[in-house]
């Protein structure tokens, strides 16, 4: 019990930092949260398999709240392309149902850790390369957007991210301005997170070895503490995104993502 004050403080700091990043860059909140949540849960004597699953489910569930706060700020700044949201959202929901309700419960946590490490490294590489698209390239048709959305929703549900690590590079590759890609991805995080969070609760409901204070695979102390902090810091990050050199910040953040990817690779490969 004496560990709880320090644990809550660590969760509050983590939530504040992750929320600010999510608002500022449109990507990275969950990518930062999940490795640290995995460490904290493992410190509470959970197995690697369970700590990874609980961290992914808890981190993704907080995006339900974070995305609403961030989307509101981006919408006020005129950064959300609602036409793109309507094209991508149906596929996102379909992919999220498959991952959150079905695949997440049957894939081992150590495998999910390796998947998370791989897609975190992918996201970091996208940030560093920052390739300029062909001027003639445009977003695909509504059908094409639905297919892309399904892939993003499926992968996001397995690694616990809000999808921006795939949707931001995809939209900028299709010549959507970075400001609009970030704002639209923040809005897309809500359906991804909501559907997957419900899936994590359903798929973890009958699991008997989850820790106390859990709701399915969602760890409630982490969820509530992080949510309270992200509600304040995500809008701050979104406001700063209009003034700071976000492209340069992304390159620096990419280096941090490589470190976090390596920690998850290590945890997945060395788990007993």
N, C-alpha and C positions, 0 to 999 in steps of 0.2 A: 504493500500500500504506500510505503514511503517513496516509491519510484514514481507515483502518479503525478505529483507536481512538476517534476522535470519532464516527464513524458508529455504532459499537456503543453508545457512551454515549447518543447521541440516541435510538436504538431502545429502550434500556433505560428512559430517562425517559418516552418515549412509551408503552411498554407498561405501566409502573407507573401512569401517569395514566389511561390508557384502562381498565385493569383495575379500578381503584378506582371510576371512573364507572359501569362496567357493573354492579358489585356494588351501588353506592349507589342508582342511579336505574333500573336494569333496562334502560336504553337509553343509547346514546351512545358506547360503547366503540369500535365500528367507525366510527361517524360522525366521531369525532375522529381515529382512526388513518389513515383512507384519504387525506384531503387531505395530511397530513404525509408519509405513505409515498410518495405521488405526487411530492411535492417532492423527497424524498431520492433516489428512483429516477431522476427526471429529472436531478438533479444528477450522477448517474453516467453521463450521456450517453445515456440511453435516450430514444427518441422519446416524445412525449406519448401516442400511442396505446398503446404497450407499457407505459409507466410506469403509466398508469391501470389497465390490465388486471392488471398484476402487483400493484399496490397493493390492488385489490379482492380478488383471489384470496388474497393473503397475509393481509390483514386478516380476511377471512372464516374462513380456516383456523385462525387463532389462537383464534377463538371456540369451536372444538371443546374446547380446553383450558380457556379462561376460563369457559365455561358450566358445566362439570363442577364447578369449584371454587366458583363462585357458587351453583349449585343446591344443593350440599351444605350451604352455610351457610344458605340460605333454607329448606331442608327442615328443618334443625334448629330453626329459628325458627317452624316451622309455617306458612310463607307460600306453599307450593306447593299449588295445587289440582290434584291428579293426575287428577281426573275430567275437568277441562277439558283437561288435557294429552292424555288419551286421545281426546278428541273432535277436537282440532285437529291432532294430529300426523300422521295419515294424509294429509290434504290438504297439509300443509306438505311432506311428503316428495315427493308427486306434483309439486307446483309447483317444488320445488328440482331435481328431475331434469330437467324441461324447461328451466329456466334455466341450470343449471350445465353440463349435458352438451351442450346444443344451442345455445341462443340466445347464450350468452356468447361462444362462439368466432366467431360470424358478425357480431356487432354491433361497430362500431368503438369504440375506446377513448374518442374524443372525444364520441361519443353517450352512452356510459356515464357520462362525467363530467357531462354535462348532466342525465342521469337522476338521478345521485347528488345533484347540487345541488338539483334539484326536490324530491326526497323528503326531503332534509335540511331544506329550508325548510318543507315540510309538517309534519315532525316538530316543528320549532321553533314553528310556529303552533299546533299542538295543545297544546303545553306552555303557551303564553301564554294561550290562550283558556280552557283548563281548564273547559269547559262541564259543567254538572251535568246528568246524564241524568234522564229521567222516572222517577219511583219505580217505575212498573209494568214498565219494560223489563227483560227477562231475556236470558240467553244463548240463541241459537237452538238448534234440535234438533241431533242428531248429524250429520244430513245437511247442515244449514246451517253447522255448524262446519267440516265437511270442505271446503265450498265456500270459506268465508272463509280457511281454512288454505291452500288451493291458491293463492289470490291472494297471501297474505302470503309463501309460499315462493317463488313466481315472482318477485315484485318484489325480495325480499331477495337472491336469487341474482344479480340483475342489478346491484344497487347495493352488494353486499358487506356488508350489515348483518344482524344476527342476528334481525331480525323484530320486536324489541320496540318499534321506532318506530311500528309499526302495531298490534301485538297489545295493547300496554298501553293506548293510547287506545280500542281496540275493546272490551276487557274492562271498562274503567271506564265506557264509554258504556252497557254492559249491566249496570251496577250491581254489578260485581265490585269489592270494596274494593281501593284502590290497593296495599296491602301484598301482597295475594294476586295482583293483576295483575302486579306487578313480579316476585314469586317464580316464578310460573308461566311468565312470559315468559323468565326466565333458563333454566328447564328446557327450554322449546321451542327455545331457541337451539342446543341440541346437535344434534337431528336436522337442522335447517336447515343448520348449519355443516358437519356431517359429510358429508351428501349433496352439497352444493355443492362442498366441498373436493375430494372424489373426482371430481366433474365437471370442476373446473378442471384437475386433473391429467390426466384423460383427454383433454379438449378441447385442452390445450396440449402434449400429448406429441409431436405431429408438427410443431409450430411450430419453425422453425429459427433465428429471430432472438431467442430468449429469452436473457437474460444468463447468465453463468457462475453456478454454484451454484443452479440452478433445478430444480424438479421439476414439469414441466408449466408452468402459469402461477404456481406458488407459489415465491416467493423465499425460500430456506431460511435465510440469515443473519437476515433480518427475522423469519421465523416462529419460530425457536428462541429468539432473544433476547427477543422480546415475550412468548412463552409462559412463559419462566422467571419473568419479572417479574409477569405477570398472575396466576400461580398464588398468589402471596403477597398481592397487593393487591386482587383481586376479593373474597375472603372478608372482608377488612377493610372494604371498601365495604358489603358486605351487612350486617355487624354495625352499622355506623354508620347504616344505613338504618332501623334500629329505634329510633334515638334522635334523629336530626336532623330538622329541618323540611323533609322531602323536597319537599313541594309548592312551598315558596319557593325551594329550590335549583333546581328544574326551571325556574322562570321566569328565573333568572339564566343557567342553562345554555343556554336558548333563544337568548339574545342571541349567545352564542359560536357556536351552530349556524348562525345567519344569516350570520355572518362567514365560516365555513367553506363554506357554500353558495355565497356570492359568489365565493370563490377558485376553486371547481370550475367555476362558470359561466364565469369568466374564462378558465380553462385550456381548457375545451371550445370556447369561441368564438374564441379567439385562436391556437389551435394551427395550426402551418403544415403 
